[in-house]
Amino acid sequence: MIMREIGKRGIIFTFEDDISIYLIKGNHHYVLCDTHLGPLSMNVVKEYLTSQLTPKDLLIFNSHSDWDHIWGNCAFEDAIIIAHDTAKKRMQEIGDFELNRLRKFHQGVIKLKYPTLTFSENLSLADENINFIYAPGHTLDSSLCFDQRDSVLFVGDLVEFPIPYLDYYDLDAFIKTLEFIKSLPAKIKISAHSGIIGDDLIERNLFYIRMIQQGQSISNEMIGPAIEVHQYNLNNRLLLKYEPMIREKLGKEFDYASYKAHFSDLGTIKSADFKRTLKDYLQELEVNSFS
């Protein structure tokens, strides 16, 4: 665990898996951006809050609803949890599936705790000069936390080294979000998986997304050590394309866990093999629009 002070009122907690969360020590509230992998992870934060700071209400901000950002919510029984409107629905749909599938990552006994305060476009804590801003791209429910007083922006998984995960089909929205991140007057930008980042990494992510959007091949130099991430993105993009059709076909019978059970190891299966698996599944459902 590494703790690092940022600005006049921020602390980055970076765990051994290189995932970072961010604490803002406001005048009236403490704001914790993401909660890592469970209540055991959050013991270090709770210890810091009780031993180093005077008591104040805690607000939790979930940058999105992926498991490695929300499992520690349950460590803070009385905290208000802030997230985008779509985060609660997505968490309710995928939460149990990820909780069961990824047991080896559990940090303590985890009970899913959903957002209690949601917003559509933005939410402002005016007395703290903190804004929460909807910014879809990595996922449908991705959002930013901007501490205007310290000029610090927490971007969650919207920017990653060397390339981002693509868990939302609308790449135009992702590009717009990254351009928006560049435009914000933030002196420090924090990625949940890549620490403090610069505009050069944002540009790299933008270039990669545009290449994917245009169907162009990506060089090994661009991908670097993230070969499985790139393969995941190629396969997941195809899955995301057909998911609305599958949902429409199954209607009320659609079950996320059963659906995802057909498509495991997206990062290791070759594209040609994945296409065959998806095509066979669509034919079973009599969805015949595969191309």
C-alpha positions in Angstrom: 0.0 0.0 0.0 1.3 3.4 -1.0 -0.3 6.6 0.3 0.5 9.9 -1.4 -0.7 13.4 -0.6 -2.1 15.4 -3.6 -2.7 19.1 -3.5 -3.9 20.6 -0.2 -6.6 18.1 0.6 -6.2 14.9 -1.4 -4.8 11.4 -0.6 -4.2 8.6 -3.2 -4.3 5.1 -1.8 -2.6 2.7 -4.2 -2.9 -1.0 -3.5 -0.5 -3.8 -4.3 -2.5 -4.5 -7.5 -1.8 -0.9 -8.7 -5.5 0.1 -8.3 -5.8 3.6 -6.8 -8.7 5.2 -4.9 -8.8 8.9 -4.0 -9.9 10.7 -0.8 -10.8 14.3 -0.7 -10.7 16.0 2.7 -13.5 18.6 2.3 -14.6 21.3 4.8 -17.9 19.6 5.5 -17.5 16.1 4.0 -14.9 13.5 3.1 -15.3 12.2 -0.4 -13.9 8.8 -1.3 -13.6 8.0 -5.0 -14.1 4.2 -5.5 -13.7 1.5 -2.9 -11.5 -1.3 -4.4 -12.1 -4.9 -3.6 -13.9 -5.2 -0.3 -14.1 -4.3 3.4 -10.6 -5.6 4.1 -9.1 -3.2 1.5 -11.0 -0.3 3.2 -9.5 -0.9 6.6 -6.6 1.3 5.8 -9.0 4.1 4.7 -11.1 3.7 7.9 -8.0 3.8 10.0 -6.8 6.9 8.3 -10.2 8.6 8.8 -10.4 7.8 12.5 -6.8 8.3 13.5 -5.7 11.2 11.3 -8.9 13.3 10.7 -11.7 14.9 12.7 -15.1 13.2 12.3 -17.2 14.3 9.2 -19.8 12.6 7.0 -18.3 10.4 4.3 -19.6 10.4 0.7 -18.6 7.6 -1.6 -18.3 8.2 -5.3 -18.4 5.2 -7.6 -16.7 6.1 -10.9 -18.6 3.2 -12.5 -20.2 -0.1 -11.4 -17.4 -2.6 -12.2 -16.5 -4.9 -9.4 -13.0 -3.6 -8.6 -14.4 -0.1 -7.9 -17.5 -0.9 -5.8 -16.9 -4.0 -3.6 -15.7 -1.9 -0.7 -18.9 0.1 -0.5 -20.2 -2.2 2.1 -17.4 -1.3 4.5 -19.1 2.1 5.1 -22.5 1.4 6.5 -23.8 4.9 6.8 -22.1 6.5 3.8 -24.1 8.1 1.0 -23.0 6.5 -2.3 -23.0 8.7 -5.4 -23.0 7.4 -9.0 -24.6 8.0 -12.4 -28.3 7.0 -12.8 -27.4 3.9 -14.9 -24.9 2.6 -12.3 -27.4 1.2 -9.9 -29.2 -0.7 -12.6 -26.0 -2.0 -14.1 -24.7 -3.1 -10.7 -27.9 -4.9 -9.9 -27.7 -6.8 -13.2 -24.0 -7.7 -13.3 -23.1 -7.5 -9.6 -23.9 -11.0 -8.4 -22.4 -12.5 -11.5 -19.1 -10.8 -11.0 -19.2 -11.4 -7.3 -19.4 -15.2 -7.9 -17.1 -15.4 -10.9 -14.3 -13.4 -9.2 -14.2 -14.9 -5.7 -10.4 -15.1 -5.7 -10.3 -11.3 -5.6 -12.5 -10.9 -2.6 -11.1 -8.7 0.2 -13.4 -9.8 3.0 -17.1 -10.6 3.1 -18.7 -8.6 0.4 -22.3 -7.5 0.4 -23.2 -5.4 -2.7 -24.2 -1.9 -1.7 -25.8 0.2 -4.4 -25.8 3.9 -5.1 -28.1 5.9 -2.9 -27.7 9.3 -4.6 -27.6 9.4 -8.4 -27.4 12.0 -11.1 -28.1 12.3 -14.9 -25.6 14.8 -16.2 -23.8 16.3 -13.2 -24.0 16.8 -9.5 -22.3 19.6 -7.6 -21.2 19.8 -4.0 -21.2 23.6 -4.1 -19.8 24.1 -0.6 -16.9 21.8 -1.4 -16.2 22.9 -5.0 -16.6 19.3 -6.2 -18.4 18.2 -9.3 -19.5 14.8 -10.4 -19.8 14.6 -14.2 -21.4 12.0 -16.4 -18.7 10.8 -18.9 -19.7 7.6 -20.8 -16.9 5.7 -22.6 -15.3 2.9 -20.7 -18.8 1.9 -19.6 -22.2 3.3 -20.0 -22.2 4.6 -16.5 -18.7 6.1 -16.3 -18.3 9.4 -14.5 -15.7 11.9 -13.3 -15.0 13.5 -10.0 -13.5 17.0 -10.4 -12.1 18.8 -7.3 -12.1 22.3 -8.6 -10.5 23.7 -5.5 -7.4 21.6 -5.8 -7.7 21.2 -9.6 -7.6 17.4 -9.4 -9.7 15.1 -11.7 -10.4 11.5 -10.9 -11.2 9.7 -14.1 -11.7 6.1 -13.0 -11.1 3.7 -15.9 -11.7 6.2 -18.7 -7.9 6.5 -19.3 -5.5 3.6 -18.9 -2.0 2.6 -19.9 -1.4 1.5 -22.6 -4.9 1.1 -23.9 -8.4 1.3 -22.3 -11.0 -1.5 -21.9 -14.0 -1.0 -24.2 -17.1 -2.0 -22.4 -19.5 0.4 -24.1 -20.3 0.1 -27.8 -20.6 3.9 -28.5 -17.0 4.9 -29.4 -18.1 8.4 -30.5 -19.2 8.9 -26.9 -15.8 7.7 -25.6 -13.9 10.0 -27.9 -16.1 12.9 -26.8 -15.5 12.1 -23.2 -11.7 12.0 -23.6 -11.7 15.3 -25.5 -13.7 16.7 -22.6 -11.2 15.4 -20.1 -8.5 17.1 -22.0 -10.4 20.4 -21.9 -11.0 20.5 -18.2 -8.7 22.8 -16.2 -7.3 20.1 -14.1 -3.6 20.3 -13.1 -3.6 16.7 -11.9 -5.5 13.8 -13.5 -5.8 10.4 -11.7 -6.6 7.1 -13.3 -7.8 4.2 -11.1 -5.3 1.8 -12.8 -2.6 4.1 -14.1 -2.0 6.6 -11.3 -1.3 10.2 -12.3 -1.6 10.6 -16.0 -0.8 13.2 -18.6 -2.4 14.4 -21.8 0.0 12.2 -23.8 -1.7 9.1 -22.4 -5.1 10.5 -23.2 -4.0 11.1 -26.8 -2.7 7.5 -27.0 -6.0 6.2 -25.8 -7.8 8.5 -28.3 -5.6 7.2 -31.2 -6.3 3.6 -30.2 -10.1 4.1 -30.0 -10.2 5.8 -33.4 -8.2 3.0 -34.9 -10.6 0.5 -33.5 -13.5 2.6 -34.7 -12.1 2.6 -38.3 -11.4 -1.1 -38.2 -7.6 -0.6 -38.7 -5.0 -3.0 -37.4 -3.2 -2.0 -34.2 0.6 -2.3 -34.0 2.3 -4.3 -31.2 4.0 -1.1 -30.2 0.7 0.5 -29.5 -0.7 -2.5 -27.6 2.5 -3.1 -25.6 1.9 -5.6 -22.7 -1.9 -5.4 -23.1 -2.4 -8.1 -25.8 -5.2 -9.7 -23.9 -6.9 -6.3 -23.3 -6.8 -5.7 -27.1 -8.2 -9.2 -27.9 -10.9 -8.6 -25.2 -11.8 -5.3 -26.9 -12.1 -6.9 -30.4 -14.3 -9.7 -29.1 -16.3 -7.6 -26.7 -17.1 -5.0 -29.4 -18.7 -7.7 -31.4 -20.6 -9.0 -28.4 -21.8 -5.5 -27.5 -23.0 -5.1 -31.1 -25.4 -8.0 -30.9 -26.4 -7.8 -27.2 -29.4 -5.5 -27.9 -30.8 -8.0 -30.4 -30.3 -10.9 -27.9 -32.1 -8.9 -25.2 -34.9 -8.1 -27.5 -35.2 -11.8 -28.6 -35.2 -13.2 -25.0 -37.3 -10.4 -23.5 -38.2 -11.2 -19.9 -36.3 -14.5 -20.1 -33.0 -12.7 -20.5 -30.6 -13.6 -17.7 -27.3 -11.9 -17.5 -25.4 -14.8 -15.9 -26.7 -17.4 -18.3 -26.0 -15.1 -21.2 -22.4 -14.4 -20.2 -21.7 -18.0 -19.4 -21.7 -18.6 -23.2 -18.8 -16.1 -23.7 -15.9 -16.6 -21.3 -12.2 -15.7 -21.7 -12.8 -12.9 -24.2 -9.1 -11.8 -23.8 -7.7 -15.2 -24.9 -10.0 -16.6 -27.5 -9.0 -15.7 -31.1 -11.4 -13.5 -33.0 -12.2 -16.1 -35.6 -13.1 -18.7 -32.9 -15.2 -16.1 -31.0 -17.1 -15.2 -34.1 -18.0 -18.8 -34.7 -19.2 -19.2 -31.0 -21.3 -16.0 -31.3 -22.7 -17.0 -34.7 -23.8 -20.4 -33.3 -25.4 -18.8 -30.3 -27.3 -16.3 -32.4 -28.5 -19.1 -34.7 -29.8 -21.0 -31.6 -31.8 -18.0 -30.8 -32.9 -17.6 -34.4 -31.3 -14.2 -34.6 -30.0 -14.3 -38.1 -28.5 -10.9 -38.7 -24.9 -11.9 -38.0 -22.4 -10.1 -40.3 
